[in-house]
């Protein structure tokens, strides 16, 4: 008799994705997705030169190396929008963004099969507290789109769990006594919060609904931080906030789109390039417009976004200034990013994020000093200015950093096991 394949948890993230499974009585195990790496950038590259499709780090590397083709990133940001059903041109014709998400989920199943020996059919998918802020209808559409993409990818039994609750289930494996915890999950596209009661005696319960005291979320994440830094540090070198001789500001729409991962590709279309060319009369300094056109004509938008992201990480990790190399646009061109600049430029977004955390605690009927700890997960929760803002907002509360990239997937696997949708080893 064939051993059933365990149900898996998939953290389909805006920036990175991860998968895990949990057999009866054991800890969750992350699935390797790229070599030994257990996370993979949520990216696809349609290689126009040899008509092939690539994923993850390989996709990003091929694009940045100059291979002709289409890079797709931040696909999760499109869920709940009308763009999901729109089509875009790739090497073998037109493909919808709905189908692109399905293609990525199908690839995850293929890579899971290499470890499990069988293709997984049962999955618990993570979802943010809000795909779309303050719009219940679009939020349902987003979940429906993700469910349909999973079904098209070959998954048969599909369910959902809130990502911060999944993170709580992962953290609970290390809790030695009953505790009230604020789970903080800062991902690429959303920031989600849950106040939850955890403990060794509670983790065996099938129904944990009463342990979830409150949830909140806001549609702000790492890609929003990157966009703001891109706008403030790089886009002025291309004409953002520039004025013509009569004092009129260059229209800003192109700069907002050029600094948003999921919108950059649209600017490479001939119509968009023509519209950018027509902006020349709005410039007093033609050198800035020349740079803008170089970026669009040479399709450097994603490369700039990547440079900004890496500079953000470097400045945060080292607590020191970093350089954004733009020499591929113009010889010697660069921008700088200091920790102080980053904190200032992100202050508004960080304030809204911390306010959502406070709202979650308020909904639970608690005060911050009622919390036993704050648990951080999601790659963007490591950002130094965010952690500094969180410590100011929750002074005196212990903050613990968990598995930033794999914790949610592990919790989703525990969720699948607790619900009884799993196979036995």
N, C-alpha and C positions, 0 to 999 in steps of 0.2 A: 504494500500500500504506500503510495507516494506521500511523503511528509508535506503537510500544508506549508506554503510559504507564509511567513509571518506578515501581518499588516505592518506597514511602514508609516512613519511620520515624515512629512515633507514641509520644510520651511522654505516656501517659495518667496524669496526676498527681492526687494527692489534692486539691491546691489549684489547680494550673494545668496546662494541657496545651499541647503544642507538636507541630508536624509539620515534617518536612524530607525532601528527596530529594537524591540525589547521582548525577549522570551520569558516565559513564566519563571518568576523567582530570581531573575537576573537584572543587572543594570543595562540601561540602554546602550546600544553599540552604534557608533556612527559608521556610515557606509563611505568607503573611499570613492571619490568622484573624479579626481584627476591625479593619477599616480597614487601617492599616499595621502594627498590632501583630501580632507573631509568636507571642505567647502568649495564651491565653484562660483565664480562670478556669473550672475544671471545675464548672460550675453550670448548672442549668436552672431556669426559672421558668414554672410553669403558671398563666397569667393567667386568673383566673376571671371577670374583667369582660368581656373580649372573646373568651374561649375560644381563646387563642393560646399558643404555646410560644416561649420566648425562651432565649438562651444567653449564657454568659460575663458580661462586664461589664454588658451590657444586662439580663440576668436579675437580677443583684444590685441594680442601680440601681432597677429597677422595684419590687422587693420593699421596698427601703429607703425608697422614696418613698411607700409606703403603699398601693400597688395591691393589691387583694384577690387572693390566689392562694397557690400552694405553691412554696417555694424548696427546691431540692435541691442540697446541696453535700457534699463529702467522700465521694462515692459509692465511691471506691476502698477506703475503710475498711471497707465492707460485704463485700468480696470474701472468700470463705472462711467466711462466716457463714450461718446459716439464714435471715437476713433477706433474702437475695438473692431468694428465691422468694416472699416475702411481698408482699402488695399494699397500696397506699395510694391514697386517693381523690384524684383530680384533677378538673378541670372536665368531662372527658368520660367519667368512670367510674373503675374500678379499674385500676391498672397496677402490675406487679411492678417491683421494683428492678432485676432482670435486664433488663427491657425499657427501663428508664430509662437504664441504661448503654449499651444498644444504640442508643437514640435519640441519645445524645450522640455516639457514634462515627459514626453515620450523618450527623450534622450536620457533623462534621469532614470526612468524605468529600465532602460537598456543597461545602464551602468550598474544599477542595483542588481540586476540579474547576474552579472559577472561575479558578484560576491555571494549571492543567495542561492545560485544554481537554478532558480526558477524566476519567471517574470512576476513581479508583484501585481496583484489585482486589487488589493484592499489598501486604502490609504486614508489617513487623517491629515488634512491640509490645514496649515495655520492660516489665520486671517487676522488682520488688525481689528482693534475695537471699532474703528471707522475707516472703511476704504475711502469714503467721501464724507467730509464734515457737514453736518446739518442738512443732510438730504437722504432720508431713509430709502426713497425709491431708487436712487442711483446706487446706494450702498447695496441693496438687494440685487440690482443688476450686476454689480461687480462680483458678488459671490456667485451668482448664476453663471456669469461668464467663465469664472475660474473652474466651476464644477463642470461646465460643458467642455472646457479645454482638457480637463483631466479625463473625462469620459472619452473624448476623441483620441487621447493618448493611450487608451487601452485599460485604464483603471475601471474596475467594475463596481466595487463597494466604496463609495466616497462619502466622507463626513468632514466636518470642520470643527476646529477648536480655536478659541481666541489665543493669540500668540503670547500675551503676558500670563495667561493661565497655564499654558504649556510650560513657560519658563518657571512658574511656581512649582509645578509637578517635578521638574528637574531639580530645583533647589531643595525640595522636600526630602530628597534622598540623603541629604547631609544634615538635616535638622534633628537634634537630639531631644528636644522638648517642644511642647506646644508653643507656637509663636505666631504673632501677628506681623506680617511682612508686607511692605510695599514693593511690588515688583515693577521695575522700571525697564522697559524694553524700547531702546532707541535704535531703530533700523534705518534703512536708506530712505524710506518714504514716509514713515509714520512714527510717532512716539506714543506708546501705549502704557497704561498703568493699571494695576490691580492691587487692591488690598485683600489679602487672603489669609485665612487661618490654617496653619500647617502643623504637622506633628507626626511622629512615628505611628501613633494609634489611628490617625485619620487616613493615612495613605492607603490603607487596605479597603476603605469604603468605596463601593461602586458609584454611589451618588455623592458628589462633592458640591452640589449646588449651594448648600447652606454655608459652606466654608468660604465662598467667594463673597466678600462683604461689599465690594464696589469695583467698578471699572470706569475708566475714562480714557480719552485719547484725542490726539490732535494730528492733523495731516502735515506734520513737520518732521523732517528726518535729515539724514546725512546728505542726500542730494540737494536739499534746500540750503544746507550750510554751504555746500560746494557752489551752488548757484550764486548765493550772496557774495561769497569771496571772489568768484569769477567776475561778477558785475563790478565790484568795488576795486579789484586789483588789476584786472586785465582789460575789461571792456572799455575803460577810458582811453586806453592806448589805441583803440579802434574807432573812437568817436563818441562813446557814451557820455552824455552830458556836455558834449562839445556844442559850441554855438557858431553860427555863421556871422558874416560881417555885420549883419543887421541885428544881431543879438538873439536870433531864434535858435532854439535847441534842436539838434538832430533828433528825428523821431526815434523813440527808444525800443519799439517792438522787436526789431531785429536783434538787439543786444540781449533782451530777456530770453528770446528763443535760442540764441547762440550759446547761452550759458545753461540751458536746460537739456540734460542728457537725452530725454525722450523726444525732444523737438528738433534737435540739431539736423537730423536727416532731411527734414522738410526744407531747410534753407539751401540745400544743394540742388533743388529742382530748378530748371531753367527760368521759370517765372519768378521765383524768389531771388535768383541771382540778378535778373533784370531789374527788379524792384530795388535791390540794394544799389545797383549801379546808378539808378535814378536819384539816389540820395546825395550824389556828389555836389549838387548845387546847394545843399544844406551845410556844407563844410567850408570853414575858412582855411583850415589846414589840410591840404589835399593829401599830405603824407598819411594822415590817419585814415582817410578813405581808401587809399591804396592798400593799407594793411588789411582793412576789412575785406576788400575784394580778393586779396591774396588768400585769406582764410577761407572764404567761400569757394573760390575757384579751385583751390588746391585741397579743399575738404579737410581743413585742419581743426574743425570745431571739436571733434572728440579728443583729438590729441591735446588741445588746450585744456579741456575739461579734466583729462587725466593728469596733466601737469599740476593743475590747481589742487586736485584731490591729493596727490602725493605731497605737495608742499604743505597742505593742511595737516596731514598725518605727521610729517617730519617736524613741523613746528610744534605740534602738540606733544609728541613723544619726547623731543629734546628740550622743550620749553625755551626755544631759541629761534632767531630769524631763519627763514628759509627763502630760497630763490625759485621763482617760477620761470623756467627757461623758455623763451619764445624766439630763440635764434632761428628756428625753422621758418618763422614768418618774416623776419628781417634780421640780418646779421647784427649781433650784439644786443638785440632787444631782449629785455627781461623785466620782471616785476618782482617786488619783494613782499614778504608776508612776515610780520612780527607777531609774537604772542599777544602783545597789547592791541595791535591792529585787529587781530582775529577776534579777541574778546569784545572789542568795540563794535565791529561790523556784525557780529552775531548776537549782540546783546538783546535786540528785540525778539528774535526767534527763540533764544534761550529763555527769556522771561515768559513767553507764552507756553513754552514746554514745561517749565517748572510750575507755572500756574495750573496747568492741567494735572500735574501730580498732586498739588494741594487740593484741587477740586475732587480728586479721587478719594483722598483722606477724609474730606468733608462729607462726601456722599456716604462713606462708611460710618459716619457718626463719631468720628475720632478726631483727636488732635495729633499733631506730629509727634509729641512726646509719648503718645500711646503706642507708637510703633516699636517693635523689638529690633527691627533692622530694615534697611533698604537693600534690595538685591538688584544688581545691574546686569543686563544682558543686551545683546544687539551691538554690532560693531561701533556704532556712533556713540554709544554710552561711554566709550573710552576717551572721547574728546576732552582734553583738559579744561577748556572754558566751560563745558557743560558740567563736569564734575564739580568745578569750583562754584558754579551757580547753584547746583543742587545742595552742596554743603552749606552755603549761605542760607538757602531756603529752609533747610532741615537741620539746623545747628544742633549738635549733640546726639544725632541719630547715627548709629553705626551703618556704614556703607560697605557692602561686600560686592566685589566684582566676580561674576561667574564665568562660565564658558560663553564668551561674547558671541561666537559664531555658531556654536553647536548646541547650546542649551535649549533653544526653542524646539529644534528637531527632536532632541532627546525627550523633552516633555510631551511632544506629540506622540511619540512612540509609547510612552507610559499611558497616555490618554487612550490610545488604541487598545492597549492591553487591558486597562481597567474596564473598558466598554465590552470586553469579551470578543473583539474582532481581531483575533490573532491565532496563529498556529503554534503548535508545540514542537519543540526540538526533537 
